[in-house]
């Protein structure tokens, strides 16, 4: 446990130190997010925050971690996705190549024996499902990175929840990774919370998504009931909710799923006259609440799990319906 706490503290302190350095580097080389996108800022904001998160995570892991095939697979996949995201931040990557790179990173995880392992699922189904899960969560975090502190804060909450999951499951080599990810994100959040001095960029949001997708698999969710299998979806429920909301709204409008539009739940909450900080804090509360429900799902009987899941789905669908009715044209 001492090493676990060391991973958290070291990654946190490294992020506090490295983030301003990468901010200055982004300013020097003109790697900026200019006004006019979904993020409603009026001045250019530096990118490269994702590199600060990644390097803090990597250095902390390198100091305190014992390596295994599984850990090395996660680190290699993370490196692939960070490089991919950095190229995308520079504006020279097509969506097709971006998806191909994510597919390769997911295959690296599978090759390292990191895939969904359920006795009811044959391997030939589990492996494609794993690739789908990894790519979906990776892109989901990329999608919610539309507001100061949103993706980094939600990612930190999910990482801390996965500390509990992996510790309960006896995954001693994975717990420090979850701690290191949480520490690096919380350290970065010091500079990313509204008003943000630096953004994650695609390198950061894609990295967070891939890491959480990998760390959330095989957490012994189904020891009490098979319904515990939905726990990782709930732990990552905020980005998953946003992804499905966007897909549904764009489908109803006849728009391509990959086409950008202001359909994100956070932007719709802003139309309800919530401030940026209120919207982000509300998202944090939603992420924590869904995380608690997820942990509960792994500890209760099948009948109780069905009732809990039904209530959760009802609330989520009701919120989605209300958000869909928000007029974004004004």
Beta strands, then each sheet from edge to edge (+ up, - down):
strand 1: 32-33
strand 2: 45-46
sheet 1: 1+ 2-
end
